[in-house]
Amino acid sequence: MNQRIVIPIADARTRRALPEGTAAVGNGEDRRGRRMRDLRISVTDRCNFRCTYCMPKEVFGSDYPFLPQAELLSFEEITRLSRIFHDLGVDKLRITGGEPLLRRHIERLIEMLAGIGTLDLTLTTNGSVLARKAKSLKAAGLQRITVSLDSLDDARFRAMNDADYPVARVLEGIDAAADAGLAPIKVNMVVKRGVNDDDILPMARHFRQAGHIVRFIEFMDVGSTNGWRMDDVVPSAEVVRRIHAELPLEPIGRSYNGEVAERWRYTDGSGEIGVISSVTQAFCGQCTRARLSTEGKLYTCLFADAGYDLRALLRNGVDDEQISAQLRAVWAERDDHYSEIRGAQTTVARKVEMSYIGG
């Protein structure tokens, strides 16, 4: 395939053209020596929450133009691309959104992806409908699940999700997932100073007793609509200090190369926590992630401003070998390291929204 593929689309999120030809695809590493191991797949841009750090209601209101069904990748298209990525070395697939459990018949997609081969197949959810879907997700082949939960205080949680959704129903979903065998369960908490940082210790206490892993995430400047300020960031080092003062911790190594969470275990052997420090301790140098948006754009960084249109290849009759060559060429050109240069003049002015490509 020697012709440059340019898909003219008005949306600034999708203006990047695929590389020319199949030459100079390298040895499977990007310009910084990072291999592609993880693929995060957004299956919907819709969510029933309006979390202020992700989909603030002032932007994502009732008149927001979400993608029509015809523009979404079909399950067959997602599975086809996942097979190609798997052949290129991807061994972990994470289903994201928006809220992925809002995608109709999501279990069918899980079953299709589970049939690809040896993969770590996981899903991240806000937990709102998990209680009634946990068993069917496990039966379809899902291995593990991560639940986003920013507070155990009901009033605070309702305010943060801005949809008046009760925390008790998310906790029911976590219990259902545990009963279904979707373990180990990880609970992601985005920590924002003055908003929910008082919940750090209650979250650690609660999920330590339940045997689940809480991962405390620094509030990040993902997208351009969440009003991010450095003053709102609670550094991971502070999170660890707060917990350690009551529940002594010790560091442990990462589970795999490219894992973004720094792991700490309780010294009494009762479990572990994780901290994700994209702001204060950039881990770009070990990032192995690619992201596939809801309508088939490939993003090589969470903080990217544009993606590569893979849907056009799928729907224009391009075969798997040619798509694979394009993916290798894109990865070979990758030089993303936004978190390492955050604050410099070279940072991205307008980044793709997290709800569009997942966290």
C-alpha positions in Angstrom: 0.0 0.0 0.0 1.9 3.0 -1.3 -0.7 5.7 -1.3 -1.0 8.1 1.6 -4.4 7.8 3.2 -6.1 11.0 4.2 -9.6 11.0 5.5 -11.0 14.6 5.5 -13.0 15.0 8.7 -13.9 18.3 10.2 -13.4 17.3 13.9 -10.0 18.2 15.1 -9.7 15.0 17.0 -9.3 13.0 13.8 -7.2 15.0 11.3 -4.0 12.9 11.5 -3.1 11.0 8.3 -1.8 7.5 8.3 1.9 7.1 7.4 2.9 6.5 3.9 3.7 3.0 2.7 5.1 0.2 4.7 8.7 1.2 4.8 10.7 2.1 8.0 8.4 0.1 10.3 11.3 -0.6 12.6 11.7 -3.6 15.0 8.4 -3.3 16.8 9.5 -0.5 19.0 8.6 3.2 18.9 11.3 6.0 18.8 11.8 5.6 22.5 12.3 1.9 22.5 8.8 1.1 23.8 6.9 -1.9 22.5 3.1 -2.0 22.1 1.6 -4.4 24.6 -1.7 -3.0 25.7 -4.7 -1.9 23.8 -7.6 0.1 25.4 -10.8 -0.1 23.3 -13.5 2.5 23.8 -16.8 0.9 22.8 -19.0 4.0 23.5 -18.6 7.7 24.0 -21.7 7.8 26.2 -21.9 7.6 30.0 -24.7 7.9 32.5 -22.4 9.8 34.9 -21.2 13.4 34.5 -18.1 13.3 36.6 -16.6 16.8 36.8 -13.0 15.6 35.9 -14.2 13.7 32.9 -17.6 14.7 31.4 -18.6 17.9 33.1 -22.3 18.6 32.6 -21.6 22.1 31.3 -20.0 20.6 28.3 -21.7 17.2 28.0 -25.2 18.4 28.4 -28.5 17.0 27.1 -27.8 18.5 23.6 -24.3 17.1 23.3 -23.8 15.4 19.9 -22.8 11.9 20.8 -21.8 9.6 17.9 -24.6 8.0 15.9 -24.6 4.2 15.9 -23.5 3.9 12.3 -20.2 5.7 13.2 -19.3 3.3 16.0 -17.0 0.3 15.2 -19.1 -2.9 15.0 -18.2 -5.8 17.2 -16.8 -7.6 14.2 -14.6 -4.6 13.3 -13.3 -4.3 16.9 -12.5 -8.1 16.9 -10.8 -7.9 13.6 -8.6 -5.0 14.7 -7.9 -6.8 18.0 -6.7 -9.9 16.2 -4.3 -7.7 14.2 -3.0 -5.9 17.3 -2.6 -9.3 19.0 -0.5 -10.6 16.1 1.7 -7.5 16.6 2.4 -8.3 20.2 -0.5 -6.9 22.2 -1.4 -9.3 25.0 -3.7 -7.1 27.1 -7.1 -5.7 26.0 -9.1 -3.4 28.2 -12.6 -2.4 27.3 -13.5 1.2 28.2 -15.8 4.0 27.3 -17.6 6.3 28.1 -19.3 3.7 30.2 -18.7 0.4 28.3 -21.6 -1.5 30.0 -24.0 0.9 28.2 -23.0 -0.6 24.9 -25.8 -3.0 24.0 -24.9 -6.7 24.0 -21.4 -6.0 25.3 -21.2 -9.6 26.5 -21.2 -10.7 22.8 -18.1 -8.6 22.2 -16.4 -10.0 25.2 -17.1 -13.5 24.0 -15.7 -12.6 20.5 -12.5 -11.1 22.0 -12.0 -14.0 24.4 -11.8 -16.3 21.4 -8.8 -14.5 19.9 -6.1 -16.3 21.9 -4.0 -15.8 25.0 -5.0 -12.4 26.2 -5.5 -10.6 29.5 -9.1 -9.4 28.9 -10.3 -6.7 31.3 -12.9 -3.9 31.5 -13.2 -0.6 33.4 -16.6 0.5 34.5 -18.3 3.1 36.8 -20.1 0.1 38.3 -23.6 1.5 37.8 -25.0 -1.6 36.1 -22.4 -4.0 37.2 -24.6 -5.8 39.8 -26.8 -7.2 37.0 -24.1 -7.8 34.5 -21.2 -9.4 36.5 -22.2 -13.0 36.0 -22.9 -12.6 32.3 -19.6 -10.8 31.7 -17.7 -13.6 33.5 -19.5 -16.2 31.5 -18.6 -14.5 28.3 -14.9 -14.7 29.1 -14.1 -11.5 30.9 -11.2 -12.1 33.3 -11.0 -9.1 35.6 -12.7 -5.8 36.2 -11.8 -2.3 37.4 -14.4 -0.1 39.0 -14.1 3.7 39.2 -15.2 5.0 42.6 -14.1 8.3 44.0 -15.7 8.4 47.4 -17.6 6.2 49.9 -19.5 9.2 51.2 -22.8 9.1 49.5 -23.4 12.9 49.3 -19.9 13.5 48.0 -20.1 10.6 45.5 -23.4 11.9 44.2 -21.9 15.4 43.8 -18.8 14.1 42.0 -20.8 11.9 39.5 -23.2 14.8 39.1 -26.0 12.3 38.3 -27.3 11.8 41.8 -26.2 8.1 41.7 -25.9 6.4 45.1 -22.6 4.9 46.1 -24.4 1.8 47.6 -25.3 0.6 44.1 -21.7 0.7 43.0 -20.7 -1.2 46.1 -23.3 -3.8 45.2 -21.7 -4.1 41.8 -18.3 -4.6 43.2 -19.7 -7.4 45.5 -21.4 -9.0 42.5 -18.2 -8.9 40.5 -16.3 -10.6 43.4 -19.0 -13.3 43.6 -18.8 -13.9 39.9 -15.0 -14.4 40.1 -13.9 -11.2 38.3 -10.9 -10.9 40.5 -8.6 -9.4 41.6 -10.9 -6.3 41.5 -9.2 -3.0 41.3 -11.0 0.2 42.4 -9.8 3.4 40.8 -10.1 6.7 42.8 -9.2 10.0 41.2 -8.0 12.2 44.1 -8.7 15.9 43.9 -7.6 18.2 46.7 -10.4 19.9 48.6 -13.0 17.6 46.9 -12.4 14.0 48.0 -8.9 13.8 49.5 -10.6 13.2 52.9 -11.7 9.9 51.5 -8.2 8.5 51.0 -8.0 6.7 54.3 -11.7 5.5 54.4 -11.2 4.0 50.9 -8.0 2.3 52.0 -9.6 0.9 55.2 -12.8 -0.3 53.4 -11.2 -2.1 50.5 -8.3 -3.5 52.5 -11.0 -5.4 54.5 -12.8 -6.5 51.4 -9.6 -7.8 49.8 -9.7 -5.5 46.7 -6.9 -3.2 45.4 -7.5 0.6 45.5 -5.5 2.6 43.0 -5.2 6.3 43.9 -4.8 8.4 40.7 -3.5 11.9 40.6 -6.0 14.3 39.0 -4.7 14.7 35.4 -5.1 17.3 32.7 -6.8 14.9 30.3 -8.8 16.6 27.6 -9.6 20.3 27.7 -12.8 20.6 29.7 -12.2 19.4 33.2 -10.7 22.7 34.6 -7.5 21.1 35.7 -5.1 23.0 37.9 -1.9 21.9 39.5 -3.2 23.1 42.9 -5.9 20.4 42.7 -3.4 17.6 42.5 -2.6 15.5 45.5 0.8 13.9 44.8 0.9 10.2 45.1 3.7 10.5 47.7 1.3 12.4 49.9 -1.3 9.7 49.5 1.2 7.0 50.5 2.3 9.1 53.5 -1.3 9.5 54.7 -2.1 5.8 54.5 1.3 4.7 55.9 0.8 6.8 59.0 -2.1 4.5 60.0 -1.7 1.4 57.9 2.1 0.8 57.4 3.1 0.1 53.8 6.1 -1.2 52.0 6.9 -0.9 48.3 6.7 -3.9 46.0 7.7 -4.3 42.4 5.4 -3.8 39.3 3.5 -6.8 38.1 4.6 -6.4 34.5 6.7 -4.2 32.3 4.7 -1.0 31.4 2.4 -1.2 34.5 1.5 2.4 35.3 0.7 1.8 39.0 3.4 1.9 41.7 2.4 -0.9 44.1 2.6 -0.8 47.9 1.5 -3.6 50.3 0.4 -3.5 53.9 3.2 -4.8 56.1 0.7 -7.0 57.9 0.0 -8.9 54.7 -3.6 -7.8 54.4 -3.4 -6.6 50.8 -2.0 -3.8 48.7 -2.7 -0.4 47.1 -1.5 1.3 44.0 -0.7 4.9 43.1 -0.7 6.3 39.6 1.5 9.4 39.3 1.2 10.7 35.8 1.6 14.3 37.0 4.4 14.1 39.6 6.3 11.1 38.5 5.9 10.7 34.7 6.1 7.1 33.5 6.1 7.8 29.8 9.4 6.0 29.3 7.7 2.6 30.0 4.3 3.3 28.3 3.2 0.4 26.1 -0.4 1.5 25.5 -2.3 2.2 22.4 -5.9 3.4 22.4 -8.8 2.7 20.0 -11.6 5.3 20.0 -15.3 4.4 19.7 -15.3 5.1 16.0 -12.0 3.6 15.2 -9.3 6.2 15.6 -6.0 5.0 16.9 -4.3 7.2 19.6 -0.8 6.6 20.8 -1.1 8.7 24.0 -3.8 9.6 26.5 -2.9 13.2 26.0 -3.0 13.2 22.2 -4.7 15.8 20.1 -5.4 13.6 17.0 -5.8 10.0 16.0 -5.3 7.8 13.0 -8.4 6.6 11.2 -8.5 2.8 11.1 -12.2 2.6 10.4 -11.6 4.0 7.0 -9.2 1.1 6.3 -11.7 -1.4 7.5 -14.6 -0.1 5.5 -12.6 0.6 2.3 -11.5 -3.1 1.8 -8.0 -2.9 3.1 -6.7 -6.4 4.0 -5.3 -7.4 7.4 -1.7 -7.5 6.2 -1.9 -3.9 5.0 -3.6 -2.7 8.2 -0.8 -4.4 10.2 1.8 -2.6 8.2 0.1 0.7 8.8 -0.1 0.0 12.6 3.6 -0.9 12.7 4.4 2.3 10.8 2.4 4.4 13.2 4.0 2.8 16.3 7.5 3.2 14.8 6.9 6.9 14.5 5.5 7.3 18.1 7.4 9.7 20.2 4.8 10.7 22.8 6.0 11.8 26.2 3.4 14.4 27.3 3.7 13.9 31.0 7.5 14.4 30.9 7.1 17.8 29.2 3.8 19.0 30.9 3.9 22.7 31.4 6.4 23.4 28.6 5.5 25.4 25.6 5.5 22.3 23.5 2.5 20.7 25.3 -0.7 20.1 23.5 -3.1 23.0 23.4 -6.3 21.0 23.0 -6.3 17.3 23.9 -8.8 14.6 23.1 -11.3 14.1 25.9 -11.0 11.1 28.2 -14.6 10.0 27.6 -13.7 9.6 24.0 -10.8 7.2 24.3 -11.1 5.9 27.8 -8.7 6.5 30.7 
